[in-house]
């Protein structure tokens, strides 16, 4: 059906289907419901509308309220029903077009506010902090991520970071101290402080609610000097021999290599070449690669381990070992050795090397500590033979204690 002289017809499905496009837009109105019409574009698109004057009367401005495009989701009968509602609003003195514009503007403001809220939520800021700051700069970034995931985000994740009050931080730390320990509360506080300070440096509108004096323990109280006695080493070693992969052998290698927990936990098979294990600088604390000679005792333990993936120690075959707290608690029960941490094994190994006659400088190089002064700046020798000798003496001392 061409446009020709048509001005009004009853807009039924058959009639709408028969209407044909022309080289310009044209509108045909319904013969029964005044103002209800259909616009046909040159492309053939058909759009239902309501045309009216507002304010009512000849002096009012002609306005068009678009109902929607004709199709499976909008039939002529449905469009007619909507047109009746639009005309009902006119009868109440409401301009439907203006009302729609206001509702759209309000929805847009709400969407923008929601977007801003999400972008400034603690979870969003924490994600950026891990990706942009912790991962590139902190060897212990996984621990930061875990602390945030386990203790901070469940409480504040969806909240804007600007809403977090000092009293809320205190309440969170109180809960952690009551459920776990004051030391853990301080660890969480340290992560929150670093997160807040990082964000404050990026956004002048944010001011950290943290102040000095919020820690639960003193620096002196947090200092560790725990070294396992020979009796504890013997009891622990015997228990480790009965504890299955991955935790049992993992702790044995911690003591035999004197390396840090995460460095051993993320050991990969490709990093081992013969009797040398090279820890890449990307995951070593001082930012330099460290070559660790592997004694016969370490090689014997490694030879008995399964090779189910890239990581030497893994519970899934795809990721590095985790869940240290639960496994260590089981070890404490099996060995009856308590009050120690995995990091204490490193201090214990350092003490055993001194007892075995290893010089302080070489023992420090085994541990991967930064050597102070000119020697630390200019001496790039890897000291592999000396470190191999030191670790052999360490292994011999452990064997003597545990035999």
C-alpha positions, 0 to 999 in steps of 0.5 A: 500500500503506497502513501498516495493520499492516505492520511488515516486508517485503522492500524491493524497488523494487516494494514501495517504490513501492507504499508510501503516505504517511499523516498522520505519519511511519512506518517499515517494516523489511526482512524479510531484513536486520535494522535496514534500513528505510524511513521515509515522511513525510506528504509522500511522501518515502521515506528509507532508514535503518539502526536499531541500538542502541549500545552493542550490547545492550538497554541501548544507545541506539537510533540511526538512520543515514540512508542517503539518499532513495529516487530515481534516485540511490539504489535499494533494492539500493544502499541495502541494500548501504550498510546492510550496510557500516553493520552491518559497522562496528557489528560492528567496534565503531564507531558509524556515526552518531558516525563520520559526525558526526566526519567531517562536523565535520572536513570543515566545519573543513577547509572553513572553514580553506580559506575563511580561507586563501583570504580571507587569501591574497596574491591576495585581499588584493591584490585588495582593496588595488587595489579599496579603496585604489589605485583610489580614491586612486592615479592610477597604480593600473594600474601597481600592479595590473600589478606585482602581477600580473606579479611578486608573485602568480605567486610568492605568490598562493595563500599566506596573507599571514601566511606571507610571510617577509622571506627570501622577499621578498629572494629575489623581489627578487634574481630580479627584479634578476638578470633585469631591473634593480635599479630594477625590483626597487625598484619592486616592493618599493615596491608590496609595502611599500604592500600590506603596510602597508595590510593591517597597518593593517586587521589587528592580527594581521599584521606586515609582514616588510619592514624598512629597507635592502631597497632595491637603489638609493639615492634619489639613484641613482633620481633622474632628470635625463635630458633628450634632446638636440636630436640625440636629439629629431631622431633619435627624431622621425624614427623615430616618423614611421615607427612605426605607430599607436598607439605612434608618434603616442602618443610624439609627442603625449607630447612635444608636450603635456608630459603624463604617460604614463598621461594620454595613454595613456587619452585619450578622444575625448569629452574633446576639444572643438575645440582643447581636451583636458580631462583629468578630475580622476579620473585626474589626479595632483593631483586637479584637471581639467586643460585642455590646449590642442591645437596645430595639430601635435597636431590634425594627428596626431589627425586622421590616427588611426583612431576604433575605440573610445572611446580615442584610442590603443588596440591592441584598440579596447576598452582603452587602449594598453599594452605600452610596454616592447616598443614602446619597445625597438623605437623605441630600435632604430629611432632609436638613442636609448637610455637614456631613458624615456617620462617623460623626454619630459616633462622634455625638453618642460619644458626646451624651453619654458624655451628658447623663453621660456615663464615658469616659472609657465606651464610648470609649469601646462602640466605640471599641477604643483601651484603652491605657496603662496597662489597654488596655493590661491586661484588657480583661473584655468585659464590656457588662453590662456597655456598655448596660447601655451606649447605653440605655442612648444614645438611650434615648437621641436620643429619647428625641431629636427626640420626 
